[in-house]
Amino acid sequence: MPVNEAGPISQPEQPHGKEWGKGTKDPDERLFLEGPRSRFAETARALRVFFELIRGFRALHFVGPCVTVFGSARFKEDHAYYGMAREVGREIGRAGFTVMTGGGPGVMEAANRGARDVGAPSIGCNIKLPHEQEPNAYLDKFVEFRYFFVRKMMLVKYSYAFIAPPGGFGTMDEIFECATLIQTSKIANFPLVLLGREYWAPLISFLRETMVAQGTIAAADVDKLHLTDSPEEAAHLVREAALKDFGLKSRRPTRKLKTLKERGN
């Protein structure tokens, strides 16, 4: 039992003799979030994570250089942001990239649809949720993940840039995950484009007027976020960075090995 100068620190009494846990609809996730399990159970979970990583690597090994488009699943086909995301999918596809999204509806569907419009490869990396999200109809390859952190790793690993039309908590999480990796030099200074000035301008103002002013981030960190309304400008930023900064160039595709049962796009 932990102690301080006044003596032992009492632990809160557990209700009805049960241990504390975190609530979630998935019983397996609830067990995981409650804390340490048996050594066997923890090893089994680590192996599940490992095999999900391997499955993702195998599925995405031949997709080519990608640009990941984040964004809300809630915008319908008639919304202006859907149209903007569809156009950015077209522009990224014309620039020679594979368009990668979360594979769901809304902005994700629009970007994949834009890629399909111009004959570019279109990939979806979905996450299993309590309310199942169906893959959209414009995907050449669809990979589903159980763990958010594995999915986010795949979106970063195979991408040369990130474009974020308007979105919610998930989009914010993805933007700041990428911004943190760039800030800490865990990944190169990939283009991180916020598409939709009116939507994202208040966020940029908060970053500059509050966070930079308070010294929690540097002005240079905010400068790494590119704000635009133009899908063409977004695609140009991506292409210029890929060619000039990262030396991306055409090469012969990696040969698929029949012995490993490799197939797909």
Summary of the structure (lengths in Angstrom):
residues: 265
radius of gyration: 21.4
end to end distance: 56.9
largest distance: 71.2
contacts: 797
relative contact order: 0.12
helix: 47%
strand: 14%
